[in-house]
């Protein structure tokens, strides 16, 4: 793909003498990925993005390498101490390895993660989840026959403020975490979270890898809203056969009625091509370091026109 650009809808605004407070910027900035035009950023497999939406600053995933994540965020001028919360899509290292750097700077930040029993993010079970046998001597019973109220599971980040998400949940105004469980060989039973932003033009969905399948994520997102304005991020097509890639690209456009798409991370080079051909100028490029703005009219105003995706984004 050779497109750069943004998603936006401009509004007709009357000119007045008074100065109105600046509206918060709604945009998505790619902090970690393996392709892009900027030579001052370090490319690496994996994904991380900063979402600015409704006045909130949300970090989604942390990339494959803490040093790379640190250098890229510093170069981009991203202050990781100023976040409202963090969401981690799933347990794979190419999405979690920047957590060490993040937690050094912002140890108290709330981090939403998938709820997986014995998962890398911890979690817990009731202390009496197992069948007990009181006739055994105490030294053969777990915890000497006096189990704790809850058994906490270990994690490489024991001080992190994890919040485990098991079901699709609204975590902030118009910000949802869509929880889906994979049934695909290799990741079967793995839970993955995607972010869904509810906008006046439908959902903006940000996916880390789409291991369960983007169709399954879209089906789950319909509990929030039917219309999908845009999909960002990984679609896990990197090793998919070309005929299946083209089927998925066509289905996203014609069956799921996805209006725009900004593929990244594991969408794969054949995926970039197929999606670009299927969506045309509605396929919006966003490589490492790029920001894509999401704008819409204020209530009571009339839309003018859609900003063409080949126009450059604002730094």
C-alpha positions in Angstrom: 0.0 0.0 0.0 1.2 3.5 -0.8 -1.4 5.5 1.0 -1.0 7.9 3.9 -3.9 9.6 5.6 -6.5 10.0 8.2 -10.1 9.3 8.9 -12.2 12.4 9.5 -15.5 14.0 9.0 -15.5 17.8 8.9 -18.3 20.0 10.2 -19.6 23.3 8.9 -19.1 25.7 11.8 -20.4 29.2 12.0 -17.7 31.9 12.4 -18.2 33.8 15.7 -16.2 36.4 17.6 -16.0 34.3 20.7 -13.3 31.7 21.3 -14.6 28.3 22.1 -12.6 25.8 24.2 -10.6 23.4 22.0 -12.2 20.1 21.5 -10.1 17.1 22.6 -8.3 15.4 19.8 -9.4 11.9 18.9 -6.6 9.9 17.3 -4.7 6.7 17.3 -0.9 6.7 17.1 1.2 3.6 16.3 4.0 3.2 18.8 5.3 -0.2 17.9 5.1 -2.1 14.6 7.5 -3.6 12.0 6.7 -1.2 9.0 6.6 2.5 8.5 8.2 5.5 6.8 10.1 7.0 9.7 13.8 6.2 10.0 14.1 7.7 13.5 12.0 4.9 15.0 13.0 1.3 15.6 10.9 -1.3 13.8 10.2 -4.6 15.5 7.6 -7.3 15.3 4.7 -6.7 17.7 2.2 -3.9 18.3 1.4 -1.0 20.6 -0.8 2.1 20.1 -1.8 5.2 22.0 -5.5 6.0 21.7 -6.7 9.5 22.6 -10.5 9.4 22.7 -13.1 11.5 24.5 -10.4 13.2 26.6 -8.9 9.8 27.7 -5.3 8.6 27.0 -5.3 4.8 26.5 -2.3 2.6 25.8 -3.2 -0.6 23.9 -0.4 -3.2 24.1 3.3 -2.6 24.7 5.2 -4.2 21.9 7.9 -6.9 21.7 10.9 -5.2 23.4 11.0 -2.9 26.4 14.0 -1.0 25.1 12.4 -0.5 21.6 9.2 0.6 23.3 11.0 3.0 25.5 13.0 4.5 22.6 10.0 4.9 20.3 7.8 6.5 22.9 10.5 8.9 23.9 11.2 9.9 20.2 7.4 10.4 19.7 7.1 12.5 22.8 4.6 10.1 24.5 4.5 10.6 28.2 3.6 7.2 29.6 3.1 8.7 33.1 0.0 10.4 31.7 -2.3 7.5 30.9 -5.9 6.9 32.1 -5.5 3.2 31.7 -3.9 0.4 29.7 -5.3 -2.6 27.9 -3.3 -5.7 26.9 -4.9 -7.7 24.1 -3.4 -11.1 25.0 -0.5 -12.9 26.6 2.0 -13.1 23.7 5.3 -11.5 24.3 5.2 -9.3 21.2 2.3 -7.4 22.9 3.5 -7.5 26.5 7.3 -7.0 26.7 7.1 -3.2 27.1 5.2 -3.7 30.4 8.4 -3.6 32.4 9.3 -0.1 31.1 5.7 1.1 31.4 5.5 0.0 35.1 8.8 1.7 36.0 7.4 5.0 34.9 3.7 4.5 35.9 3.5 1.7 38.5 0.0 2.6 39.6 -1.7 2.6 36.2 -4.7 0.4 35.8 -4.0 -2.4 33.3 -6.9 -4.4 31.8 -6.0 -7.9 30.7 -7.7 -11.1 29.7 -9.0 -13.2 32.6 -7.2 -16.6 32.2 -6.8 -19.2 34.9 -3.1 -19.6 35.6 -2.5 -16.9 32.9 0.7 -14.8 32.7 -1.3 -11.8 34.2 -2.1 -13.6 37.4 -5.7 -14.0 38.5 -7.0 -16.2 41.3 -9.2 -19.1 42.2 -11.3 -19.7 45.4 -9.2 -21.4 48.1 -11.5 -24.4 48.1 -11.8 -24.9 44.3 -10.5 -28.5 44.7 -12.3 -31.5 46.3 -11.1 -32.0 49.8 -10.5 -35.1 51.9 -10.7 -34.3 55.6 -9.8 -37.8 56.6 -6.2 -37.4 55.4 -3.6 -36.3 57.9 -3.0 -32.6 57.8 0.4 -33.0 56.2 -1.2 -34.6 53.2 -3.8 -31.9 52.8 -3.2 -28.7 50.8 -2.3 -25.9 53.1 -2.4 -28.3 56.1 -6.2 -28.4 55.6 -6.6 -24.7 56.1 -6.7 -23.2 52.6 -6.7 -19.4 52.1 -9.9 -17.6 51.0 -8.3 -17.1 47.5 -5.3 -18.6 45.8 -3.5 -15.9 43.9 -1.7 -16.9 40.7 1.8 -15.7 40.1 2.8 -13.2 37.4 6.1 -11.6 36.1 4.6 -8.3 37.1 3.4 -8.8 40.7 3.1 -5.1 41.5 0.9 -4.3 38.5 -2.6 -3.1 39.0 -4.2 -5.8 36.8 -8.0 -5.8 36.2 -9.0 -9.1 34.6 -11.7 -9.0 31.9 -13.7 -12.1 31.1 -16.7 -10.6 29.3 -17.3 -7.7 27.0 -17.2 -4.7 29.3 -17.5 -0.9 29.0 -14.5 0.4 30.9 -15.0 4.1 30.3 -17.6 6.2 28.5 -18.0 4.7 25.0 -14.8 2.6 25.4 -15.4 -1.1 25.5 -13.2 -4.2 25.8 -14.5 -7.0 23.6 -13.6 -10.4 25.0 -13.4 -13.3 22.6 -11.9 -16.8 23.1 -9.9 -18.4 20.3 -10.9 -21.8 18.9 -8.1 -21.8 16.3 -5.4 -24.5 16.6 -2.3 -23.1 18.2 -4.2 -20.5 20.3 -7.2 -22.6 21.3 -8.8 -21.4 24.6 -6.7 -18.2 24.6 -8.7 -15.2 25.5 -8.1 -11.9 23.5 -9.3 -8.4 24.2 -10.0 -5.8 21.5 -10.9 -2.2 22.1 -14.1 -0.8 20.7 -14.7 2.9 20.6 -18.3 3.9 20.1 -18.4 7.0 17.9 -21.2 8.9 16.1 -20.3 7.0 13.0 -20.2 3.5 14.5 -17.5 1.5 16.2 -13.8 1.9 15.8 -12.3 -1.4 16.7 -8.6 -1.8 17.6 -7.3 -5.4 17.5 -4.0 -6.7 18.7 -3.8 -9.9 16.7 -7.3 -11.2 16.0 -6.2 -14.8 16.9 -9.8 -15.9 17.4 -10.6 -14.5 13.9 -11.7 -10.9 13.0 -15.2 -12.2 12.1 -15.6 -13.6 15.7 -14.5 -10.2 17.1 -16.9 -8.4 14.9 -19.7 -10.7 15.9 -19.0 -10.1 19.6 -18.9 -6.3 19.0 -22.5 -6.3 17.8 -23.5 -6.5 21.4 -22.4 -2.9 21.5 -23.4 -1.6 18.1 -23.9 -3.1 14.6 -22.2 -0.5 12.5 -18.3 -0.7 12.2 -16.7 2.6 11.1 -13.1 1.3 11.1 -10.8 -1.6 12.1 -7.3 -0.9 13.2 -4.4 -3.2 13.9 -3.5 -6.9 13.6 -5.8 -9.3 11.6 -3.5 -12.4 11.8 -3.4 -13.0 8.1 0.4 -13.1 7.9 0.6 -16.9 7.2 -2.9 -17.2 5.7 -3.2 -18.5 2.1 -3.9 -15.8 -0.4 -7.4 -17.1 -1.5 -8.5 -17.0 2.1 -7.0 -13.6 2.6 -9.0 -12.3 -0.4 -12.2 -14.0 0.9 -11.8 -12.3 4.3 -11.1 -8.9 2.7 -14.2 -9.1 0.6 -16.3 -10.3 3.5 -15.2 -7.4 5.7 -16.3 -5.0 3.0 -19.4 -6.6 1.7 -20.8 -8.8 4.5 -19.7 -7.0 7.7 -20.0 -3.6 6.0 -16.8 -2.3 7.6 -16.5 1.2 6.2 -12.8 1.8 6.6 -9.7 -0.3 7.5 -6.3 0.5 8.8 -4.4 -2.8 8.8 -1.2 -3.2 10.9 1.1 -5.7 12.6 0.2 -9.3 11.6 -2.2 -8.4 8.7 0.7 -9.4 6.5 2.0 -8.0 3.2 -0.4 -10.0 1.1 -3.1 -8.9 3.5 -2.1 -5.2 3.0 -2.4 -5.7 -0.7 -5.8 -7.5 -0.7 -7.3 -5.1 1.8 -6.1 -2.1 -0.2 -7.7 -3.5 -3.4 -10.9 -4.4 -1.6 -11.3 -1.1 0.3 -9.7 1.3 -2.2 -9.3 4.7 -0.7 -11.1 3.5 2.4 -7.9 1.6 3.3 -5.9 4.0 5.4 -2.2 3.6 5.9 -0.8 3.9 9.4 2.8 2.6 9.9 5.1 3.0 12.9 4.9 6.6 14.2 1.8 7.6 12.2 -1.2 9.2 13.8 -4.7 8.7 12.4 -7.3 11.3 13.5 -10.9 10.5 14.2 -13.1 13.5 13.9 -16.8 14.1 13.6 -19.3 16.9 13.8 -20.5 18.3 17.0 -24.2 17.7 17.7 -26.4 20.1 15.9 -24.0 20.6 13.0 -24.2 19.3 9.5 -21.5 17.1 8.0 -19.7 18.6 5.0 -17.5 15.9 3.4 -15.3 13.0 4.3 -11.6 13.9 4.4 -9.9 11.8 1.7 -7.6 9.2 3.2 -4.7 10.2 1.1 -4.4 13.5 2.9 -1.7 13.7 5.5 -2.4 13.4 9.2 -1.4 16.1 11.7 1.7 15.4 13.7 
